[in-house]
């Protein structure tokens, strides 16, 4: 977080953008998915306790997932076929992973 003077009595607070997560942090399979997939955070268990959202192409969150273990099944039977994204932020690191639902 950085404070930048804007005027005599005004200070703007600039927060750094989250750092994108390397693809090795998360394994997502199968992709494309029919009704369920597996989230595998074996390489970065710090995501346990975080929340990840399944969002549509317009950025609207459709389902929230609480990460409770390094390897976790997620069910998507309620979503229509299409392209979605898994998005989340953990300790300043941003996750944005494409997911295809058949």
N, CA and C atoms as a LAMMPS dump frame, in Angstrom:
ITEM: TIMESTEP
0
ITEM: NUMBER OF ATOMS
306
ITEM: BOX BOUNDS ff ff ff
-5.0000000000000000e+02 5.0000000000000000e+02
-5.0000000000000000e+02 5.0000000000000000e+02
-5.0000000000000000e+02 5.0000000000000000e+02
ITEM: ATOMS id mol type element x y z
1 1 1 N 0.846 -1.174 0
2 1 2 C 0 0 0
3 1 3 C 0.888 1.233 0
4 2 1 N 0.564 2.162 -0.866
5 2 2 C 1.366 3.367 -1.005
6 2 3 C 0.462 4.58 -0.918
7 3 1 N 0.856 5.583 -0.139
8 3 2 C 0.102 6.831 -0.042
9 3 3 C 0.783 7.871 -0.913
10 4 1 N -0.014 8.531 -1.763
11 4 2 C 0.511 9.518 -2.681
12 4 3 C -0.214 10.838 -2.426
13 5 1 N 0.518 11.947 -2.155
14 5 2 C -0.149 13.233 -1.944
15 5 3 C -0.841 13.694 -3.221
16 6 1 N -2.097 14.136 -3.067
17 6 2 C -2.869 14.622 -4.209
18 6 3 C -3.06 16.122 -4.094
19 7 1 N -3.263 16.604 -2.912
20 7 2 C -3.449 18.028 -2.638
21 7 3 C -2.95 18.304 -1.242
22 8 1 N -3.242 19.513 -0.744
23 8 2 C -2.767 19.878 0.595
24 8 3 C -3.311 18.95 1.67
25 9 1 N -4.592 18.651 1.607
26 9 2 C -5.223 17.85 2.65
27 9 3 C -5.683 16.479 2.153
28 10 1 N -5.304 16.105 0.954
29 10 2 C -5.801 14.864 0.368
30 10 3 C -4.646 13.921 0.041
31 11 1 N -4.842 12.677 0.395
32 11 2 C -3.857 11.637 0.095
33 11 3 C -4.583 10.493 -0.6
34 12 1 N -4.06 10.021 -1.723
35 12 2 C -4.62 8.862 -2.416
36 12 3 C -3.886 7.62 -1.934
37 13 1 N -4.631 6.572 -1.676
38 13 2 C -4.045 5.308 -1.251
39 13 3 C -4.04 4.38 -2.459
40 14 1 N -2.862 3.916 -2.837
41 14 2 C -2.708 3.035 -3.99
42 14 3 C -2.321 1.658 -3.479
43 15 1 N -3.183 0.675 -3.781
44 15 2 C -2.89 -0.696 -3.391
45 15 3 C -2.31 -1.423 -4.589
46 16 1 N -1.274 -2.233 -4.382
47 16 2 C -0.682 -2.965 -5.513
48 16 3 C -1.66 -3.979 -6.078
49 17 1 N -1.573 -4.21 -7.388
50 17 2 C -2.385 -5.24 -8.037
51 17 3 C -1.941 -6.602 -7.528
52 18 1 N -2.895 -7.526 -7.361
53 18 2 C -2.495 -8.879 -6.967
54 18 3 C -1.587 -9.5 -8.021
55 19 1 N -0.635 -10.285 -7.571
56 19 2 C 0.287 -10.969 -8.466
57 19 3 C -0.398 -12.2 -9.039
58 20 1 N -0.371 -12.399 -10.369
59 20 2 C -0.996 -13.603 -10.927
60 20 3 C -0.331 -14.875 -10.393
61 21 1 N -1.139 -15.904 -10.226
62 21 2 C -0.658 -17.18 -9.712
63 21 3 C -0.06 -17.986 -10.859
64 22 1 N 1.092 -18.574 -10.612
65 22 2 C 1.693 -19.462 -11.607
66 22 3 C 0.792 -20.676 -11.784
67 23 1 N 0.689 -21.179 -12.987
68 23 2 C -0.208 -22.295 -13.256
69 23 3 C 0.176 -23.568 -12.509
70 24 1 N 1.396 -23.68 -11.998
71 24 2 C 1.793 -24.871 -11.265
72 24 3 C 1.19 -24.914 -9.866
73 25 1 N 0.609 -23.812 -9.4
74 25 2 C 0.022 -23.762 -8.065
75 25 3 C -1.273 -24.558 -8.021
76 26 1 N -2.018 -24.564 -9.117
77 26 2 C -3.329 -25.202 -9.167
78 26 3 C -3.382 -26.216 -10.294
79 27 1 N -3.889 -27.392 -9.971
80 27 2 C -4.23 -28.366 -11.005
81 27 3 C -5.749 -28.442 -11.018
82 28 1 N -6.311 -28.412 -12.208
83 28 2 C -7.76 -28.463 -12.379
84 28 3 C -8.04 -29.555 -13.401
85 29 1 N -8.762 -30.594 -13.002
86 29 2 C -9.031 -31.692 -13.924
87 29 3 C -10.331 -32.385 -13.568
88 30 1 N -11.043 -32.972 -14.544
89 30 2 C -10.797 -32.819 -15.977
90 30 3 C -11.261 -31.436 -16.444
91 31 1 N -10.731 -30.984 -17.516
92 31 2 C -11.138 -29.714 -18.12
93 31 3 C -11.032 -29.888 -19.627
94 32 1 N -12.131 -30.024 -20.335
95 32 2 C -13.509 -29.697 -19.985
96 32 3 C -14.117 -30.676 -18.965
97 33 1 N -15.155 -30.188 -18.287
98 33 2 C -15.812 -30.927 -17.212
99 33 3 C -17.275 -31.17 -17.578
100 34 1 N -17.808 -32.31 -17.146
101 34 2 C -19.233 -32.551 -17.397
102 34 3 C -20.073 -32.158 -16.177
103 35 1 N -19.796 -32.722 -15.019
104 35 2 C -20.587 -32.364 -13.838
105 35 3 C -19.736 -32.049 -12.606
106 36 1 N -18.519 -32.568 -12.567
107 36 2 C -17.649 -32.296 -11.423
108 36 3 C -16.197 -32.241 -11.873
109 37 1 N -15.389 -31.518 -11.101
110 37 2 C -13.954 -31.463 -11.374
111 37 3 C -13.204 -31.458 -10.052
112 38 1 N -11.9 -31.606 -10.14
113 38 2 C -11.054 -31.64 -8.947
114 38 3 C -10.152 -30.411 -8.939
115 39 1 N -10.117 -29.725 -7.812
116 39 2 C -9.151 -28.651 -7.553
117 39 3 C -8.015 -29.276 -6.763
118 40 1 N -6.803 -29.107 -7.239
119 40 2 C -5.651 -29.692 -6.563
120 40 3 C -4.636 -28.588 -6.262
121 41 1 N -4.521 -28.225 -4.993
122 41 2 C -3.578 -27.196 -4.544
123 41 3 C -2.372 -27.827 -3.857
124 42 1 N -1.976 -29.012 -4.308
125 42 2 C -0.864 -29.738 -3.701
126 42 3 C 0.401 -28.885 -3.606
127 43 1 N 0.653 -28.066 -4.625
128 43 2 C 1.884 -27.28 -4.65
129 43 3 C 1.783 -25.98 -3.852
130 44 1 N 0.573 -25.613 -3.417
131 44 2 C 0.413 -24.393 -2.622
132 44 3 C -0.773 -24.527 -1.675
133 45 1 N -0.593 -25.244 -0.557
134 45 2 C -1.694 -25.45 0.382
135 45 3 C -2.131 -24.182 1.108
136 46 1 N -1.447 -23.057 0.889
137 46 2 C -1.865 -21.808 1.542
138 46 3 C -3.241 -21.353 1.051
139 47 1 N -3.739 -21.942 -0.034
140 47 2 C -5.074 -21.608 -0.539
141 47 3 C -6.18 -22.208 0.331
142 48 1 N -5.846 -23.175 1.189
143 48 2 C -6.853 -23.752 2.081
144 48 3 C -7.391 -22.636 2.984
145 49 1 N -8.711 -22.526 3.021
146 49 2 C -9.37 -21.468 3.78
147 49 3 C -9.778 -20.291 2.912
148 50 1 N -9.27 -20.232 1.697
149 50 2 C -9.628 -19.159 0.771
150 50 3 C -10.951 -19.475 0.082
151 51 1 N -11.496 -18.455 -0.57
152 51 2 C -12.719 -18.636 -1.328
153 51 3 C -12.431 -18.375 -2.802
154 52 1 N -12.95 -19.25 -3.653
155 52 2 C -12.795 -19.134 -5.097
156 52 3 C -14.194 -19.051 -5.694
157 53 1 N -14.349 -18.211 -6.712
158 53 2 C -15.646 -18.061 -7.358
159 53 3 C -15.605 -18.625 -8.768
160 54 1 N -16.699 -19.254 -9.17
161 54 2 C -16.903 -19.625 -10.567
162 54 3 C -17.677 -18.453 -11.168
163 55 1 N -17.086 -17.803 -12.171
164 55 2 C -17.722 -16.632 -12.772
165 55 3 C -17.982 -16.886 -14.252
166 56 1 N -19.016 -16.219 -14.786
167 56 2 C -19.318 -16.375 -16.206
168 56 3 C -18.467 -15.409 -17.028
169 57 1 N -18.69 -15.394 -18.335
170 57 2 C -17.898 -14.561 -19.239
171 57 3 C -18.082 -13.066 -18.973
172 58 1 N -19.171 -12.691 -18.295
173 58 2 C -19.423 -11.289 -17.962
174 58 3 C -18.833 -10.906 -16.61
175 59 1 N -18.175 -11.861 -15.953
176 59 2 C -17.575 -11.585 -14.656
177 59 3 C -18.524 -11.729 -13.485
178 60 1 N -19.733 -12.262 -13.723
179 60 2 C -20.72 -12.436 -12.657
180 60 3 C -20.456 -13.734 -11.895
181 61 1 N -20.263 -13.645 -10.579
182 61 2 C -20.054 -14.864 -9.785
183 61 3 C -21.322 -15.722 -9.769
184 62 1 N -21.18 -17.007 -10.059
185 62 2 C -22.318 -17.92 -10.097
186 62 3 C -22.265 -18.946 -8.974
187 63 1 N -21.075 -19.243 -8.501
188 63 2 C -20.906 -20.231 -7.439
189 63 3 C -19.636 -19.903 -6.669
190 64 1 N -19.717 -19.984 -5.338
191 64 2 C -18.537 -19.763 -4.507
192 64 3 C -18.078 -21.09 -3.931
193 65 1 N -16.761 -21.259 -3.896
194 65 2 C -16.162 -22.5 -3.41
195 65 3 C -15.218 -22.153 -2.267
196 66 1 N -15.433 -22.738 -1.105
197 66 2 C -14.521 -22.598 0.027
198 66 3 C -13.5 -23.721 -0.077
199 67 1 N -12.225 -23.365 -0.194
200 67 2 C -11.169 -24.379 -0.29
201 67 3 C -10.944 -24.953 1.109
202 68 1 N -11.211 -26.249 1.257
203 68 2 C -11.113 -26.893 2.569
204 68 3 C -9.999 -27.934 2.652
205 69 1 N -9.422 -28.285 1.487
206 69 2 C -8.327 -29.258 1.5
207 69 3 C -7.475 -29.073 0.248
208 70 1 N -6.317 -29.727 0.244
209 70 2 C -5.407 -29.61 -0.905
210 70 3 C -6.027 -30.179 -2.173
211 71 1 N -6.816 -31.23 -2.04
212 71 2 C -7.494 -31.843 -3.177
213 71 3 C -8.982 -31.891 -2.851
214 72 1 N -9.793 -31.285 -3.727
215 72 2 C -11.2 -31.114 -3.415
216 72 3 C -12.055 -31.231 -4.676
217 73 1 N -13.169 -31.986 -4.584
218 73 2 C -14.118 -32.1 -5.693
219 73 3 C -15.084 -30.922 -5.665
220 74 1 N -15.417 -30.439 -6.86
221 74 2 C -16.388 -29.355 -7.006
222 74 3 C -17.433 -29.819 -8.013
223 75 1 N -18.703 -29.63 -7.666
224 75 2 C -19.804 -30.065 -8.517
225 75 3 C -20.385 -28.868 -9.262
226 76 1 N -20.564 -29.029 -10.58
227 76 2 C -21.095 -27.95 -11.421
228 76 3 C -22.353 -28.37 -12.163
229 77 1 N -23.077 -29.344 -11.663
230 77 2 C -24.251 -29.847 -12.376
231 77 3 C -25.324 -28.777 -12.549
232 78 1 N -25.299 -27.724 -11.728
233 78 2 C -26.302 -26.664 -11.82
234 78 3 C -25.985 -25.625 -12.903
235 79 1 N -24.793 -25.686 -13.514
236 79 2 C -24.415 -24.711 -14.534
237 79 3 C -24.654 -25.266 -15.938
238 80 1 N -25.029 -24.366 -16.842
239 80 2 C -25.216 -24.735 -18.246
240 80 3 C -23.858 -24.912 -18.911
241 81 1 N -23.854 -25.585 -20.065
242 81 2 C -22.624 -25.742 -20.844
243 81 3 C -22.118 -24.364 -21.25
244 82 1 N -20.797 -24.183 -21.188
245 82 2 C -20.213 -22.898 -21.568
246 82 3 C -18.82 -22.736 -20.998
247 83 1 N -18.295 -21.513 -21.142
248 83 2 C -16.962 -21.18 -20.647
249 83 3 C -17.108 -20.356 -19.373
250 84 1 N -16.374 -20.747 -18.357
251 84 2 C -16.39 -20.077 -17.066
252 84 3 C -14.947 -19.834 -16.621
253 85 1 N -14.796 -19.082 -15.544
254 85 2 C -13.476 -18.842 -14.97
255 85 3 C -13.53 -19.08 -13.473
256 86 1 N -12.455 -19.654 -12.926
257 86 2 C -12.273 -19.739 -11.479
258 86 3 C -11.441 -18.543 -11.088
259 87 1 N -11.93 -17.753 -10.142
260 87 2 C -11.203 -16.563 -9.719
261 87 3 C -11.122 -16.517 -8.205
262 88 1 N -9.971 -16.061 -7.723
263 88 2 C -9.778 -15.907 -6.29
264 88 3 C -8.519 -15.121 -6.009
265 89 1 N -8.416 -14.636 -4.774
266 89 2 C -7.216 -13.924 -4.333
267 89 3 C -6.79 -14.521 -3.005
268 90 1 N -5.497 -14.826 -2.903
269 90 2 C -4.938 -15.408 -1.685
270 90 3 C -3.614 -14.723 -1.386
271 91 1 N -3.569 -13.996 -0.295
272 91 2 C -2.328 -13.332 0.137
273 91 3 C -1.717 -12.495 -0.982
274 92 1 N -2.573 -11.728 -1.68
275 92 2 C -2.102 -10.838 -2.73
276 92 3 C -1.826 -11.51 -4.06
277 93 1 N -2.108 -12.808 -4.175
278 93 2 C -1.916 -13.524 -5.434
279 93 3 C -3.273 -13.815 -6.054
280 94 1 N -3.383 -13.554 -7.332
281 94 2 C -4.653 -13.664 -8.039
282 94 3 C -4.721 -14.956 -8.847
283 95 1 N -5.858 -15.642 -8.756
284 95 2 C -6.115 -16.853 -9.529
285 95 3 C -7.165 -16.53 -10.575
286 96 1 N -6.909 -16.87 -11.824
287 96 2 C -7.881 -16.721 -12.911
288 96 3 C -7.656 -17.876 -13.873
289 97 1 N -8.468 -18.922 -13.745
290 97 2 C -8.291 -20.157 -14.514
291 97 3 C -9.546 -20.427 -15.343
292 98 1 N -9.363 -20.65 -16.633
293 98 2 C -10.467 -20.953 -17.547
294 98 3 C -10.986 -22.368 -17.294
295 99 1 N -12.31 -22.518 -17.361
296 99 2 C -12.97 -23.798 -17.136
297 99 3 C -14.058 -23.953 -18.189
298 100 1 N -14.096 -25.098 -18.873
299 100 2 C -15.112 -25.356 -19.885
300 100 3 C -16.074 -26.416 -19.358
301 101 1 N -17.365 -26.087 -19.352
302 101 2 C -18.418 -27.016 -18.89
303 101 3 C -19.111 -27.583 -20.12
304 102 1 N -19.166 -28.907 -20.236
305 102 2 C -19.82 -29.56 -21.376
306 102 3 C -21.302 -29.737 -21.132
